Amino acid sequence: MRPVDRLTMAAMLGGLRQRAWSLLILAAFLVLAAAGAAGQMFAEASGNAAFQVRLGEVAAARQSDAAVVRMSADVGPKSFDQQAVIDDLRAVPGLTEPDLTGQSVGAELAAPKFWGFTANAGDRHERGRLFAVGSPADELVAVGAPAGTDGLWLPEPMAAELGVRAGDQIMLALVIGNRGTPQRVTTTVGGIYAVDAAGRLPAETPPSRKWALRRGDTPDDTEYRTIPAYLLIGDVATVERLAQATGDQIFWAVEAALAPGGTLADARRTAARLEEVRRKYATALPAEGDDPLALRFASGIGRIAETAQATTDTVRQRTRPVEWAATGVGLASVLAVALLTARRREREIRHAVAVGMSPLRVGGLWLLEHLLPAALGAALGWLAAWQLVARLGPPGRIDESLAPAARAGATVALAGLLTVACVGALAALRRVRPSPPATARRPLPWSAMVVVVALVAAAGLISAGGSAEGIDLLVPLLILAAVGVLAGWLPGRLAGGARLPASPRRAVVWLARRGLDSGGAERRLAVTVVTAGLGMLLFGLSAVESTTVSAGDRIAVAAGAESVAVLDGGSSSLDDAAVSVPPDDPLRGGPPDAPVAGSRIPPLPAGNTVVWRSDVLTPLDDFRKDLLVIDPARFLDVAMWGHGPDLAAARAAVAALAANPGTADENNGSGSARAIVVGDPASALVDTIRVAVGASTEDVEVAARVAAFPGMQGRPMYVVAATPMFAKLGPDDPRLRPRTAMPAGVQLFRTFLWSSTSVQPVLTAKGVQPESLASATLLRQDATYIATGRARSYQLAIAGYLALLAVLTLGVYAQRTAVLRRPTDLMLARVGLGRARVRRARSLEFVLLAVVALAAAVAGVAALAPIAGRLLDDQPGLLPRYAFQLSALGLVITAVAAVVATALAVALTTMRSVSAEEDAYRDD
């Protein structure tokens, strides 16, 4: 038993005593563990990144949409009665310290009786409502110096109407009923606060947005119910005292916000606890119809968390097959190392079998030998996955997934360890039961099988419908491996027919060609792996760049510009000098059918332009199309143009339209108008298109044809310049200011304000309230775009590992050939070639192999271009079409990887130990 114990103890440390081979084993387990652990970390980081984006999107939302909670429960009329609600919200994890607020509800309780609350100064009075906050000085923007902590804060318009300032005395009076007796109390003006643009609610300085979130939840004006009342704001004690003195009643509310720095998981727990609190009070205090004291609960935390979780689920759906592929590649790497170990230690396995060791015993020893490298690799893989995801992955926190990721990494490392043990046991079993001598071993035709499988996979991908997923993602690897198989025969062709050199000077090329011809199946396998690895690196880099360009182009087509506003009142609301619709012609009963003098495109600051859109019909088919009317010169600077070829063609077409929009103008309504035709196959054979705009029919000349255009809405579109088009419409020009009713032009055309930054400054300056707002930023946060981009990044990481595997493969092949050829090389050096020429010959051989593999990789990726859209396009119905292009940066990085592989191979062939020559001459 003692020899067995020694062997077991030696096996436990044997995995760390093999120098370079130990590093290779460690690297294989590191990659496997990293692949297994990275998925959960990536998912958490992605979810937290999406959560932070959603938090930023609701900066100006209502309380029901924002990361806050506000609950009003009728648990008592006094502020002290709200302590139970405060304690319940304080117990919810992830919330800030709750604040107590209160608002007047007397008018709503007294309805339908008259209820009037006024602030009086001398003979002046103004309506208002009481509102309590924790600290008025902290929540309000003071106008002038406050008078102290006591008293009420008045809005600036009210203070101006009453003629008071901080420190003055005012009288509050409440009258209930038409003949009610006023209840009066005197108080001090504690301060004056600024109001917002609407002139009612308190203003605030960013990043505070408490009052913006309270919009719609403050008391209404008692006379004009559609506008908020002026708020007389004080601290809780002051407002409660004044309400009791005047007979008003305060409905208290408890507010809290989501604590900063939380994660998506924290927000989901907070939302779940808030739902429990809401259900508790909803059960105890059921709603009584329109009772003003009914339970009010508003919170957007749950909605924000659900939206972020939906984005995360979409990302996980796209990345999970890639995670499985990464784990599969890691297991394949461990299996490859185990098979190479079995071949490297074939003599040792024969000896073990010869002395009577069972295959199970050999497998157990291999398991013990690789246990420490596997454990160390699992730990380093977990650490590498953590740092890679944290530094290069989604910009979200990684916290709760660290422990599950460690367990996942350990699990896959254990699977790899069992794989190694099985390989050792099977290698020993093969020696225990060798094949009969009469059985002729035939080499497996793996190269032909790879080519056939690649062709079948490519054909199946092209003929299948729907988006590519799952096994389809292996098609690029199979095709590149097939190209590598074909390229593996090329070095042998380069070596064919080489004659013996006439002099030692020509021996370098001859010896390199001779080496290329002597590799056999191992050389072809090395070229195949290197080609596949370099090709996958180039394909991954090109896919990431092409997907980024495609996503940017599609966002540009969908959004049109960075910020877009729909104007309900037409473009005249942006032009103070807009010309009015001409009066009716007394003879015709309508305005003259001619261009209106003085009509113009609204002058706007740089980076802004007006765009008009209308539905039109043509006699070419029965489908409606869009007519987009633009100012071409301004449109060029405002619209989003992406980086793809389709939008580049559209931009060139707009530039040509700006130079020649047509001959119609303000003085010539019968001239021509030129149009850019976008995605309309029905008009492919005509040069002039007759379009019906409302009751008018106009002919437009085709200036250019493009496949996509900014602002395209999924149907064919004609883009024309505003000046010639509106000149042809005469009094139906949508730029005209209406007289008594909306002109026909405004009814026919929808008006948009496009901006390259934000439409808000222009709208604020003109005092225009838009019908709706849209932005490219929101489109960029669409779950599909986020998921696609992150899945491509994950695939790039796998491609990078495959490139590393290619580098190591060429190195292993170089080391093995150096060992096998060392006796020959030493003899050639001794007979007159010299060591330097032998080294140069081996270096040239590996340079040629790397060049062949690199050229084959580039050719393979180029061959993938026709089906790349089928593989990579997650939204094939969108425009512009996905265009796969080789990345220039990817070519450079792939070439650098080939250079590194060559340098490593050359270095391994030139390294030798002190006893290398003696070992080479020894007869094994």
N, C-alpha and C positions, 0 to 999 in steps of 0.2 A: 504493500500500500504506500510505502514511503516514496518510491519513484513517481507514483501517480500524484501524490500530494505536491511534490516538487514541480511536476509539470503543470499542475493546476495553478500553483502560485506564480510560476513563470508566465503562464498565459494571461494572468490578470494584469501584468505590467507589459506584456509583449507588444500590445498595440501602440505603446508610446516609445518603443525602442527601435523603430524602423526608419528613423530619420525622415528623409523626404517622403517615403511612402506613408508614414504616420501622418504627415501633414495633408497628404491627399485624402486619406481616410477621414481625418478630422474635417476637411473642407466639404466632403460629400455629406457627412452628417450635419454640418452647419447649414448647408443649403437646404437640406430636407427639413430640418427643424424650423428654419426661417420661413420656408414656404407654408408649413403647417400653422405657424403662429401669426403670420402677418395678416391673415384674412380677418380675424376678429378685431385686431387693432385697427386695420384699415376701415372696417365697418364702423367702429366707434368714432374714429376721427372724422369719417365722412358724415356721420349723423350729427356730430357736434358742430361741424362746419356749416351744414345746412341749417341747423338750429340758430346759429349766430346770424346767418344771413336773414332768416325769417324775423329775428328780433329787430334787425336794422330796417326791415321793410315796413314795420308798423309804427314808425316814429311819429306819425301824425294821425294815428287811427283813433277810434273810439275805445272806451274801456273794454267793451266786449270783444275787441280785436287785439288789444295790446297785452303786454306781459304784466298786468296788474290785476287786482281783485278789489271790488267795492261791494260791500254787503250792507243793506239797510234792513233791519229786523225790528218789528214792533215789540220789543221786550220791556218797554217802559218809557215814560216821557222824560225822565231825567238822564243826564249824561252818565251818572253813576251806574244806571241800570245797564249800560252797554259793556260793562266790564266782562261779562260772560262771553260776549261776541269777540271782544279783544283777546281774551284768553284762548278761545278756540282758534282764531287765526294765528295767534302767536305760537300755538303748538304745531302749526303746519310747517314742515321743513322746507327750506329754500325761499322763505319770504323775508322781506325786511320788517323792521319793527312797525306794527300797525299804527295808523294815525286815526284819530277820531275827528270827524267833521259832522256838520249838521246844517240843515237848510230849513227855511220857513215852509210850513205846509198848511198854515192856517187858512189861506184862500181856498185851497182844494177841499179842506174839511168843511168850510162854511158854504160852499157852493150848493144851491144857486143864489144864495144871498150875496148882496154887495159886500165886498171886503176891500178896504183901502188902507194901505200902509204908506205913510209919507214921512219924509225928512223935511223939517221946516227951519228956516232961518229968517226971522223977521216976517215980512209979508210974502216971502218966496217959499215954494214947496215943490217937491219932486218925489215921484213914486219910487219905491225901492223894496227890496226883500232882504231879510237877515240871512247871513251865512257865516258859519263858525268853522275855523281852522285851528290847527295847533299853534302856529306862530305866524301871524300876518306879516310881520317884518321879513321873515324868511321866504315867504311864498309870493310876495307882491313886489312889483317894480315901483319903488317910491318916486313920487314927483315932489321934489323939495325934501326938507328934513322932517322926519316924523316928530310928533309931540311927546311920545312916550309909549309905554306898553299898555296903558289904559285907553278905553274909547274905541270908536269904530273908524275903519278906513273907508273913505268914500271914493268912488270912481272920479276921475278927473273931469269928465263932462258934467256930472252932477255937482261937484264942488264949484265949478265955474258958474253953473246955473243958480246955485244958492248963494254964491259970493262968499264962500268960507274957505278957510285954510286950516292947516294943522294947528291944534290948540284951541280953536274956536268952539263955542257951545252950539249945539243944535237940539231941536226938539223932535222926538219921534212920536207919531200919533197913529193909532189904529182905530178905524171905524168899521163896525160890522152891522150891516143892514142900512137901509136908506135913512132911518131915523135913529141910528145908534149913537150912543154917547162916546165921543173920542176918549180913548185911553192914552194918556200922554206920559212921557218920561224924558228927562233931559240927560244928555250925555256929551262927551267930548269928542271932537274930531281927532282921532289918534294919528291920522296920516292921509295922504292923497296918493292913490295908485294910478298908474297908466293903464290904458285899455288897449285891446287888440285892434286890428284893422276894421273890424265890424263895429267898434265903438261901444261894446257892451261888456264883454267878459274881460277879466284882468289880463294884461299882457305878461309875458314872461321871457326870460333870457335863456337861450339854449345853454346846456342840454335839458333844462327843466321843461316838462310838458304836462304838468299836472292839470293845468286849466284847459289845455287843448283836449285832454282826455275826458274832462268833465263836461265838455260841450254836449248839450242835449240832456244833461242830468241836473242842471241848475234850475232854480224856480223861474217860471215864466212871468213876463210883465202882466200885471193884473188888468190892464186895459187892452193891450195888443198882445194877444196870446201867442202869436207866432214868433215873437222875438224874446230873447232872454231879458229878465229884469235887471235893473241896476242892483248890484250886490253891495249891501252894507256889511262889511267883513270885520269880524273881531275874533278874539280868542274864545275858547269854549265857555269859560266862566262869564265873560262879559256878555256874549250873545245869549246865554241861558238866563242871566239876570234881566236883560232888557226884554226878552221875550215874555218872561213871567210878569214883568211890570206892565206890559202893554196888552197882555192876553193872547199873544201869538203862541203857536206851538212849533217846536223844532222836531223834525224827523232826523234822527241820528244815523250816521253811516260810518263804517270802519273800512279804511283803505290800506292796502299794502301792495308792494311791488315785488316782482321776482328778484331775488338777490343777484347782484352781478357776479359773473364768474362761474355760474352753474353750467352743468352739462345737460344734454338731452335727457339722459336718464333721471337726473335731478328734477327737471321740469315735469317729466311724466309722473314721478312720485308726488310732486307738489300738486299737479292737476288732479291726481286720484284722491289725495287727502282733501282738497278743496271740494271735490264732488261729494265726499262724505259729509263735510260740514254743511254744504248746501242742502243735501237730502235731510239732514237732521232738522234744520230749521223749517224746511218746506213741509216736513211731516208735522212738526209741532205748531207751525203757524200757517195753515192753509190759506191760499189766496181767496179774497172775498170780492170777486168781480173787479170793479174799478176802484176799489178802496185805496185811497192815497197812502195808507199805512201798510199796504200789502208788502210782502217780502220782495226785495229787489236784490238781485245778484247779477253782477257783470264781471266777467273775466275772460281774457283771450289766451290765457296760458295753455289750457288744454288744446285749443284750436292750433296754436303755434306749434306745440309739440306734435300734434297729429300730422300737420303739414310737413314738418321736418322729418318725421318718421316715414311718411309716404315717400319722400325723396330718398331717404336711406334705403327703404325696401327696393326701390327701383334700381339704385346703385348696386345693392347686393344681388339683385336678379341678374345684372349684367356682369358683375365681377365673380360670382360664385363659380361658373364654369372655368374661368381663368384661374381661380384659386385651386380648383381640382387639377387643372392641367399643371400648375406649378408644383403641387404635391406629387403628381405623377412623374414629372421630370426629376424631382428630387429622389424619389424611390428608384427611378431608372438609373440615376447616377450612382446610388449606393449599390444597386445590382451590378452595374458595370464595374465598379471598383472591386466588388466581391469576385466577379468572374475573372478579372485581371489578376487578382490575388491568387485565385485557384491555378491559373496558368503559370504565374510567377513561382508558385510554391509546389509545382507538380512533383518534384523529387521528394519534397518533405511529405506530401500526401502518400506517395508510394511507400515511403519508409514507415509511416504510421500504420498503414494497412498491413505491411509485411510483418510488423512486430505484434500484430493481433489486435489493434485498436478497432473498435466497432465504429461504423459511420455515425451513430448517435453520439459516441464519445468525441469524435472529431468535431462534429457540429457544436457540441457543448463547449469544447476548448476554443473554437472560433468565436463563440458568443462571449466567453469570458475575455478573450483577447481584445475584442472590439467594444467591450462594455465601457471602459474609461473614455476612449475616443468618442463613443456615442453620447455619453453623459456630458462630456466637455463640449462637444459639438452642439448638443441640444441647448445648453446654457448660452453658448456664444451665438447660436442661431436666434434664440429669443431676444438677446440683446441687440443683435444686428437688425432684426425685424423691427424692433421698437424704435431704434434710431433712424432707420431708413424711412419708416412711415412717418415718424415725427418730423423729420427734416425735409423729406421729399414728397410726402403724401398730402392728403387734404389738410387744410389749416385748422384742425380741430383738436381738442384735448384728448389725451389717451390716459385713462385712469382705471375704469372698472374692468376693462378687457385684458389687463395685464396678467392677472391670475388665470383666467380661462385660456388665454393665448399660451401661457406657459404649459398648461396641461395638454393643450392640443399639440404643441411642439414636442413634448415628451412622448405623447402617444405615437406620433409618426416616427420619431426616433426609435422607439421600441419596435415599431413595424419594420424599420430598416435593419435593426439589430437581428430580428428573427429572420429576415431575408438573408443576411450574411450567414447566419447559422445553418439555414437550409442549403445554401450554396456549398458550404463546407461539407455538410453531411452527404449531399448528392455527389460531390466530387469524390469522396471516399467510397461511397457505394458503387460508383462507376468503376473504381479500381478493385473492389471486392468481387464484383461480377462483371468481368470484362467481356467484350463482344467476342463471339466465336471466331477463331482464326479464319474460317472460310468466308466470313461475312465481309464483303468489300465495302469500305466506307466511301461514300460519295459526298463531295462537298455540297452544302446546302446552297441553292442558287438564290441567295438573298438579294443580290443586285437586281436580277430580273423581277423578283417579287416586289421590291420597293417601287420599281418603275410601273409595274402593272397596277399596284395599289394606288399610286399617285394618279394615274390616268383615270381609274375608276372613280376615285374620290372627286377629281375635278369635274368629270362628266356628270356625276350625281349632283354636285353643287350647282352646276349651270342649269340642269334640267329641273331642279327642285324649286318649289315656290316658297314664299315667305322669307322672313329674315334668317340669316345664318346664326346658328347657335350650337352649343354643345360640341359634337364631334366635328362640325364644319370648321371649327377653329383650328383643327389639326391639318387642314388642307395645305396651307402655306408651308408647313414643315415637311409634309410628304412630298410636295412638288419640289422644294429645294433639295430634299434628300435625293429625289430622282435625278435632278440636274447634277448633283454631286456624284451620283453613280456614273452618269455618262462622262463627267469630267474626270473621274478616276481612271478612265482608260487613256486619257490624253498624255499623261507623263510617259507611259510605255511607248506611245507613238513617237514622242519626241526623242526617245532613246533608240529607236529602231535604226539598224544599219550603221551603227557607229563603228568605225575602224580603229585599230590600234594607232595611237599617236606616233608620229615620226620622231618627235623630240619631247623631252620633259616639259617644255614650255606649253605645249598643247594638251598636256595630260589633264589639266584641271577640268576643262569642258568635257573631255572624254570620260573621266572618272565620275563627274556629276551625272552625265547621261547614263552611264552604266548603273549608277545607284538608282536612278529613276526606273530602270527596267527590272531591278532585282527585288522590288518591294512586294510584288504579288498582291494577294488578297488584303494583307495588312495595309499596304499603301493605298489601295482603293478605298478601304474602310476609313482611313485617316482623311483622305481627300473628301469623302462623302460627309463625314462629321464636321470638318472644318468649313466646307461649303454651306452646309445647313446652318451652322452656328453663325457664321458671318452674314449669311442671307437673312436669317431671322432678325439679327440686329439691325440690318439695313431696312428690312420690311417694317419692323417695329417703329423705328425712327421716322420713316416715311409715313407710316399710318398715323402716328401722333400728329405730325405736321399737316398732313392732308385732312385729318378729321378736324383739327383746329381751324384750318382755312374754311372747310365746308360749313362748320357750325357758325363761324363769323359771317359768312356769306348768307346763310339762311336766316340768321337773325337780322341782317341788313335788309333782306327782302321782306321779312315779316314786319319789322318795325318801321323801316323807311329812314328814320332819323333817331338820334339818341333820345329825344323827347318830342312827343306829339300831343297836341290838344285839339279837340273837336270844338269848333266855334258854332254856337247855336244861332247867333245873329248875323252870320256872314262876315266877310272881310272888312266891311265898312266900320265895324266896331273897333278895328285897329287903325283906322285912318280918319283923323279929325277933319280932313279936307276932302273927304269922299264926295263925289258928285251924286246928286240925287237923281232918281228916275225922272226922265223928262215928262212934262205934263201931256195929257192926251191931246192928239190932233183933233180939232173940232170937226174936220171933214171925215176922217177915218174912224173916229171913236177910240183911238188908241194912240200911243206915242209913235213918233216917226220910226220907221224900220231902217235905221242907219246907225253907224257908230256914234256913241255919245261922246261929245267933246269933253275933254278934261278927265275922263275915266282913267284910272291908273292902278298899278299894283301898290298896295300900302307900303310906304317907306318904313323899314324896320332896321334895328341895329344889326351889325354884322353877325353872321351865324344864325340868322332866322330868315324864314321865307314862308309865304302862304302857298298852299297847294289846294286845288279844287278837284273834286271827284264827282263823276256822274255816271249813270247807267246809259248805255247806248245800244242800239240795234243796227245790224247791217243786213243787206239783202243776201249776203254770202251764206248765212245759216240762220237758225232760229234761236241761237243762244245769246243771252245778254253778255255784254262786255263792259269793261271799265274804261272811262275816258279820264285820264289824269292830265290836268292842266297845270303847268309849272312856269316859273320864271327861270329859264335855263341857266342864266349866268349865276343867279343866287343858288339855284338847286345844286350846282356842282360843288359848292362849298359846304352845303348843309347836309345833304344826303349821306348815308353810310354806303361805302363802296366795297367793303371787304377787301379780299386779296386774291380772289379767284379769277379765272379767265372770263367767265360769263359776265360778271359785274364790271370787269375792265372793259369789255366790249360795250356794255350799256353806258359806261361813263364816256367813252369815246363818242358814242352816238349822241349823247346830250351836248357834248362840246360842239359837234357838228351842227346840232339843232340850234345852239346859241348863235353860231355864225350865220346860219341861214334858216330862220324860223318860218319863212313864207313871205308873200308879198302883201298880204292884208295888214292894215294898220288902222290907226284912229281916223284917218282920212279916206280910207279905201276899204270898205267892207266887202267888196266883191273880189278881192285878191285871193291868193291861195294860202293854205295852211299846211304845213308839213308835219308828219307824225312818225314817231318811233313805234313800230309794231312789236309787241311783246307776247311771245308764245301763242300766236294765232295761226294754226296751220290752214285755216279756211281761206286766208288772204295771201297764201304763199305765191299764187300765180298772177296777182294783180298789182298794179302800181298806183292805183287810185281807189280809195275806199269811200263809199257813201255811208255816212253815219247819221242816224236819227237821234237828235238831242231834243227830247220833249216833242214839241210841235214843229221844230225846225229840222231841216235836212241839209247837211253840208258835206262837201267833198274834201277829203284830205289826201295829200300826196304822201306816199311811203318814202320816208327819208332813210330808214334803216330797220333791220330786223334783228332782234336779240332774243335770247332764251329766258332771261330773268331781269328784274328791275326792282329797285327799292320801292317798297310800298305795295308790291303785287299781292293780291288777295286770293290767289288760287284759281283765277280765270284769266283769259286773254285780256290784254290791255293795250290801249293806244295812248301814247304820250305826246301832247302837243304844247306849243308855247302859248302863253296867256294872251299876248298882244294880238296876234292874227286870229286866234280862235274867238276871243270875245268881241273883236271888231266885226266878225261875221254874225254874231248873235244880236248886235244892236242893243235895244232896250232890255233884252233878257240878260245883259251882262251882270253876273253875280257880284261884281265889285261896287255896284251902285247902291246908294243909300235909299232905303224905302221911304215913301211918303206917308201913306196911311196904312198900308198893308205890305206884307212881304212881297217883293217883286218876283216875277217868274224865275229869274235867274237864281235867286237864293233858294227857291223851292226845287229847282232842278239840280243844283250843285250843293254838295256838302263841302264845307270849308274847314281846312285844317291849318294849324300853325305848327310848322316843323322847326326844330332847333337842334343845333349841333351840340349844345350843352344842356340848357333847361329853358322851357317856355315860361316858367314862373315869373322871371323879371319883366318880360314884355306884358304878360297878363296883368301883373300888379300895377305896372305903370299906366296901362290903359284902363284899369278898373273893370276888366272883363272876367266874368265867371264862365269857365268852359263847361261844355256839356259832359266831357269825360277827358281823362288823361291817360296816356300810355307811355311806356319808356322801354328802351332796349335793355336796361338793367334787369327788369323783371323777366324778360325773355331769356336772358343769360342764366337766370336762376331756375329755369325750367328743369324738372327732374330728369328729363330725357337727355338734355345736353350735359348736365352734370354727370349722370351715370355713364354716358358714352365717353366723355373725356377721362374719367377716372378709370374706367375699364381699359382704355388704351394705355394709360400710364402703367397699369398693372401688367398688361401684356408686354410693355417695353421692358419691365423689370425681368420677366421671364426670358425675353430675347437677349437681354444683357447677360443673364446667366448662361444661356446657350452659347453666346459668343465666348464667355470665359471657358466653357467646356471645350469649345473648338481650340482655344489657345492651349489648354492643358492636353488635349488630344494630340496636337502636333508635337508638344513637348514630350509626351510619353512615347510617341512613335519615334521621335528623334533619339531618345535615350535607349530605346530597345534596339534600334538599328545600329547605334553606336556600340552597344555591347556585342551584338552579333558580328559586326564587321571589324571589331578591334584587331583580331589577328591579321585579317587581310590588310587593314590600314597600316599596321606596324611593318608587315612585310614590304608593302609598296614604299613606305618611307625608307626602309633599309636598302632597297634595291636602287635607289637613286631619285625617287620623286620628291623626297623630303617631307617633313611634317607639315610645313607651311602650305605646300600645294595640296596635300591631302585635306587639311582643314578648309582651305578655300573651296575645294571640290564639294565637300559635304555642305558647306554654307551655301554654295550656289545651288545645290540640289534642293535644299529646303526653301530657298528664295523662289525657285521655279515652282515648287509645290504650292507655296502661299500665293503666288501670282495666279496660278491656274485656279485655285480655290476662290480667290477674290473675284476673278473675272467670271467664274461660273455663278458665284453668288449674285453679282450685279445682273447677269443675264437672267437668272432665275427670278429675281424680284421684278425685272422688266416683263418677264413672261406672266407674272401674277397680275400685272396692271389691268388687263381686261376683266378679270373676275374680282378685283379688289373691292369694287363698289358693292358687289353682292356679299362679300365677306364683312365689310366694315360699315356699311350704311345701315344704321338702325331705323332711319325714317326715309325709305326709298321714294315715298310719294311727294316729298318736298322739293322745292326748287331753290337754288340751282342743283343740277345733278351732281352726285358725288364724283369728284375728279381725283384719282390717285396719281400722285406725282412723286418721282424720286427726290428725296431730300438732299440738297447739296451738303448740308451739315452732316446728314447721315452717311453720305459717301465718304466724307473726310474721317468721321469717327470709325467707320468700318475699315477704311484703309489703315488707320492707326492701329486698330486691333490686329490686322494682318501683320503689320510691322512688328508689333509686340510678340505675336506668336512666332514669327520668324526669328526674332532676337532670342527668345527663350529656347527655341529648338537649336539654334547655333551655339548658344551658351552651354546647353546640355551635351552637345557633341564634343565640345572642346575641353570640358572638365574631365579630369582623370585623377585617380588616386596614385599614391606612391608605388603601390604594387600592381598597377594596372597592367604593365607589360608582362610581369611575371604571371599574373592570372590569365592573360590572354594566351600564353604559350602552354599553359597547364592542360593536360588531357583529362577531361571529366569522366 
